[in-house]
Amino acid sequence: NALAATAGMSRKDAQKYLAEYEKTFPTLSRWIETLFGEVRKKGYTETLFGRRRHLPGIRSPLPYIQAEAERQAVNAPIQGTSADIIKRSMVEVDEYIKREKLDDDVFAILQIHDELMYEIREDVADKVVPEIKKIMEAGLRDHETYGVPIVVDASIGTRWGEMKKVNN
């Protein structure tokens, strides 16, 4: 089995590990199995915002192609929803910057996966950073989070390696 080969363990140990995993995380295991059934039926998976990822390999008669499609089926709604949330946050932060007339003080520099980097004038940083953090944490409405809070860490610094975490 793939886990045994990838992790360098015996098949028996891999099966024991998977059984323990399913026992520890039964809701996740049920979600994954339900997801596989839906993807096999529809041919695609969706983010919370409705973006689709088509996975024709899910119906392949070749086990390795089907296994790859299954991995993509689990990853796509999670990573895709994360991308949707960060895009929504970027738009809302931009609206905040314009509304507060901070166009000359706050500049979007970089987005990497689920991180945003801004260049912020020092004299407004103490005001702006907590607001950006709050906007990002509200990236999903309460009913969309399924009880999982979005927690954002913010840091300030003049050099990437010297960033200090903001405790707001």
Phi, psi and chi 1 to 4 in degrees:
 res  aa     phi    psi   chi1   chi2   chi3   chi4
   1 ASN       -  157.5   96.3   13.6      -      -
   2 ALA   -62.0  -41.0      -      -      -      -
   3 LEU   -62.0  -44.2  176.8   60.9      -      -
   4 ALA   -59.7  -45.7      -      -      -      -
   5 ALA   -67.2  -44.3      -      -      -      -
   6 THR   -68.3  -42.4  -55.9      -      -      -
   7 ALA   -88.3   -5.5      -      -      -      -
   8 GLY    68.0   40.3      -      -      -      -
   9 MET  -125.1  169.0   60.8  174.2   71.0      -
  10 SER   -72.1  159.7   71.1      -      -      -
  11 ARG   -59.8  -39.6  -86.7  179.7   95.1   86.2
  12 LYS   -63.2  -44.5 -175.9  178.0  177.1 -178.1
  13 ASP   -65.6  -37.9  -74.5  -15.1      -      -
  14 ALA   -64.9  -42.7      -      -      -      -
  15 GLN   -64.8  -39.9  -71.9  170.7  -21.9      -
  16 LYS   -63.7  -42.5 -175.5  177.1  170.1 -175.1
  17 TYR   -61.3  -47.3  175.4   85.3      -      -
  18 LEU   -64.1  -39.0  -71.1  173.4      -      -
  19 ALA   -63.9  -41.9      -      -      -      -
  20 GLU   -66.6  -39.0 -172.2   62.3   32.4      -
  21 TYR   -60.9  -48.1 -179.3   87.3      -      -
  22 GLU   -64.2  -34.1  -71.7  178.6   17.3      -
  23 LYS   -69.9  -38.4 -170.3  170.9  115.2 -177.1
  24 THR   -74.9  -37.0  -55.1      -      -      -
  25 PHE  -124.0   64.4  -57.0  105.4      -      -
  26 PRO   -65.4  -34.9   24.1  -32.8      -      -
  27 THR   -66.8  -41.7  -55.4      -      -      -
  28 LEU   -63.9  -43.4 -179.7   60.1      -      -
  29 SER   -61.5  -42.3  -65.1      -      -      -
  30 ARG   -64.7  -40.8  -78.2 -167.6  -55.5  -86.4
  31 TRP   -60.6  -44.6  175.7   77.3      -      -
  32 ILE   -62.7  -45.5  -69.4  170.4      -      -
  33 GLU   -64.4  -41.2  -73.8  -52.4  -47.8      -
  34 THR   -62.8  -43.4  -59.5      -      -      -
  35 LEU   -59.3  -46.4  178.3   69.5      -      -
  36 PHE   -58.5  -43.0  -71.1  168.3      -      -
  37 GLY   -62.1  -43.7      -      -      -      -
  38 GLU   -65.2  -42.1  -71.2  175.1    6.9      -
  39 VAL   -67.3  -39.3  173.9      -      -      -
  40 ARG   -62.6  -37.5  -78.2 -173.6 -174.2   92.4
  41 LYS   -73.4  -48.3 -174.5  172.4  132.1 -175.6
  42 LYS   -90.1  -28.7  -62.4 -172.7  -64.6 -172.7
  43 GLY    89.4    2.9      -      -      -      -
  44 TYR  -153.2  166.3   61.9   86.0      -      -
  45 THR  -122.3  165.6 -173.1      -      -      -
  46 GLU  -134.3  152.2  -68.7 -178.6  -81.1      -
  47 THR   -80.5  171.7   69.0      -      -      -
  48 LEU   -59.6  -23.0  -77.9  179.8      -      -
  49 PHE   -96.7    4.8  -61.1   93.9      -      -
  50 GLY    92.7    1.2      -      -      -      -
  51 ARG   -70.6  137.7  -79.9 -167.8  -48.5  115.5
  52 ARG  -106.3  146.2  -67.0  179.9 -179.6  176.4
  53 ARG  -124.0  111.1  168.4   95.7 -171.2 -102.1
  54 HIS   -78.1  136.6  -69.6  -89.2      -      -
  55 LEU  -132.0   76.3  -60.3  163.8      -      -
  56 PRO   -63.3  -24.6   19.1  -27.7      -      -
  57 GLY   -65.7  -14.6      -      -      -      -
  58 ILE   -63.4  -24.1 -160.9   78.3      -      -
  59 ARG  -102.4   10.0  -63.8 -176.9 -175.8  122.7
  60 SER   -67.7  143.4  174.3      -      -      -
  61 PRO   -76.5  -11.8   25.9  -31.2      -      -
  62 LEU   -87.9  119.7  -59.1  172.4      -      -
  63 PRO   -57.2  -38.6  -21.0   28.7      -      -
  64 TYR   -70.0  -32.4   70.8   93.5      -      -
  65 ILE   -72.7  -41.5  -68.8  177.4      -      -
  66 GLN   -63.9  -40.8 -169.7  174.0   31.2      -
  67 ALA   -63.9  -39.6      -      -      -      -
  68 GLU   -64.7  -42.1  176.8   60.9   25.4      -
  69 ALA   -63.7  -36.0      -      -      -      -
  70 GLU   -65.2  -41.7  -72.9  175.2  -11.9      -
  71 ARG   -62.3  -42.8  -77.5 -170.9  -70.8  -81.6
  72 GLN   -65.4  -36.0  -68.5  172.1   -7.6      -
  73 ALA   -63.9  -36.2      -      -      -      -
  74 VAL   -75.5  -41.5  172.0      -      -      -
  75 ASN   -71.1  -41.7 -172.8   53.9      -      -
  76 ALA   -57.5  -48.8      -      -      -      -
  77 PRO   -67.9  -30.5   13.0  -18.9      -      -
  78 ILE   -75.3  -55.9  -63.8  167.2      -      -
  79 GLN   -66.4  -38.2  -66.8  -73.5   23.3      -
  80 GLY   -65.7  -40.8      -      -      -      -
  81 THR   -65.8  -39.4  -63.0      -      -      -
  82 SER   -59.7  -43.0  176.5      -      -      -
  83 ALA   -64.2  -40.0      -      -      -      -
  84 ASP   -62.3  -41.7  -66.7  -15.7      -      -
  85 ILE   -64.6  -44.1  -68.4  168.0      -      -
  86 ILE   -67.3  -36.1 -159.9   70.5      -      -
  87 LYS   -64.6  -43.9  -71.1  173.8 -166.7  170.2
  88 ARG   -61.2  -42.7 -175.7 -172.6  -90.2 -173.2
  89 SER   -62.4  -42.2  -66.3      -      -      -
  90 MET   -60.2  -42.7  -70.0  170.2   70.6      -
  91 VAL   -64.0  -45.5  168.5      -      -      -
  92 GLU   -68.8  -35.6  -68.7  179.3   11.3      -
  93 VAL   -66.1  -41.5  168.8      -      -      -
  94 ASP   -61.2  -41.2 -168.9   56.6      -      -
  95 GLU   -62.7  -40.5  -71.0  169.9   -2.6      -
  96 TYR   -61.0  -46.3  161.5   76.1      -      -
  97 ILE   -59.2  -44.3  -69.2  167.1      -      -
  98 LYS   -68.7  -44.8  -71.5  175.9 -178.5  160.8
  99 ARG   -60.5  -39.3 -174.7  174.5   58.0 -108.1
 100 GLU   -89.6    4.9  -63.5  -62.6  -43.4      -
 101 LYS    55.4   47.8  -61.5 -179.9  179.8   17.2
 102 LEU  -104.5   16.9  -65.1  164.8      -      -
 103 ASP   -55.1  -29.5  -55.2   76.4      -      -
 104 ASP   -94.2   -0.2  -66.1  -30.4      -      -
 105 ASP  -117.2  -22.9  -60.1  -38.8      -      -
 106 VAL  -131.3  125.6 -178.9      -      -      -
 107 PHE  -130.1  125.3  -54.4   93.7      -      -
 108 ALA   -68.3  128.2      -      -      -      -
 109 ILE  -108.4  -45.7  -59.5  -66.9      -      -
 110 LEU  -157.6  144.4 -170.4   61.5      -      -
 111 GLN  -126.7  124.2 -179.0 -110.1  -36.6      -
 112 ILE  -128.6  112.6  -54.4  171.1      -      -
 113 HIS    51.4 -107.7  -57.7  -65.2      -      -
 114 ASP  -107.6   25.9   60.7   -9.6      -      -
 115 GLU  -119.7  143.5  -64.8 -176.0   20.7      -
 116 LEU  -120.4  139.9  -62.1  178.0      -      -
 117 MET  -122.8  131.4 -179.3 -178.6  -73.1      -
 118 TYR  -125.0  146.6  -70.4   89.0      -      -
 119 GLU   -96.2  122.2 -175.8  172.8  -42.4      -
 120 ILE  -128.0  131.3  -57.8  171.6      -      -
 121 ARG   -58.1  137.1  -74.6  177.1   40.2  109.4
 122 GLU   -55.8  -37.9 -151.2  169.9  -39.2      -
 123 ASP   -72.6  -10.5   57.7  -37.1      -      -
 124 VAL  -116.9   -3.3  -63.1      -      -      -
 125 ALA   -58.2  -42.6      -      -      -      -
 126 ASP   -63.3  -27.5  -71.7  -18.5      -      -
 127 LYS   -85.4  -42.6  170.4 -169.8  162.3 -163.4
 128 VAL   -77.8  -43.1  171.4      -      -      -
 129 VAL   -58.5  -47.3  172.0      -      -      -
 130 PRO   -62.1  -32.6  -21.8   31.5      -      -
 131 GLU   -68.6  -42.5  -74.3  -59.2  -46.7      -
 132 ILE   -63.2  -43.0  -68.6  174.5      -      -
 133 LYS   -58.4  -46.0 -178.0  179.9 -174.9  -49.2
 134 LYS   -63.1  -42.8 -170.9  173.5    9.1  173.2
 135 ILE   -61.0  -45.6  -69.6  166.1      -      -
 136 MET   -65.9  -38.0  -68.9  178.7   71.3      -
 137 GLU   -68.8  -20.9  -71.7 -180.0  -24.9      -
 138 ALA   -96.6   22.7      -      -      -      -
 139 GLY   -61.5  -22.8      -      -      -      -
 140 LEU  -125.6  148.0  -73.5  178.6      -      -
 141 ARG   -72.9  157.3  -50.3  -45.4  179.4 -109.0
 142 ASP   -51.8  -43.6  -71.6  -17.6      -      -
 143 HIS   -70.5  -16.0   70.1  -80.3      -      -
 144 GLU   -88.0  -15.5  -65.5  172.5  -40.4      -
 145 THR   -84.5  -12.1   65.9      -      -      -
 146 TYR    53.4   34.3  -64.6   92.7      -      -
 147 GLY    82.5    3.3      -      -      -      -
 148 VAL  -100.5  112.6  178.6      -      -      -
 149 PRO   -71.6  148.3   25.9  -31.9      -      -
 150 ILE   -94.6  120.0  -64.7  177.0      -      -
 151 VAL  -114.6  127.9  178.5      -      -      -
 152 VAL  -115.0  131.8  173.1      -      -      -
 153 ASP   -99.2  136.3  -69.1  -32.0      -      -
 154 ALA  -122.0  142.7      -      -      -      -
 155 SER  -135.4  152.1  -60.3      -      -      -
 156 ILE  -128.5  142.1  -65.8  178.1      -      -
 157 GLY   179.2  164.4      -      -      -      -
 158 THR   -90.2  -18.3   55.7      -      -      -
 159 ARG  -133.2  144.1  -69.5 -171.1  175.8   80.8
 160 TRP   -53.1  -46.6 -162.4  -52.8      -      -
 161 GLY   -73.0   -8.8      -      -      -      -
 162 GLU  -113.6   20.6  -61.7  170.3    5.1      -
 163 MET   -67.2  141.0  -62.2  -72.8 -138.9      -
 164 LYS  -114.9  131.6  -58.4  -78.0 -170.8 -114.6
 165 LYS   -66.3  138.4 -170.7  172.5  177.8  177.6
 166 VAL   -93.4  129.5  175.8      -      -      -
 167 ASN  -102.5   64.9  -64.6  -39.4      -      -
 168 ASN  -119.9      -  -69.5   36.6      -      -
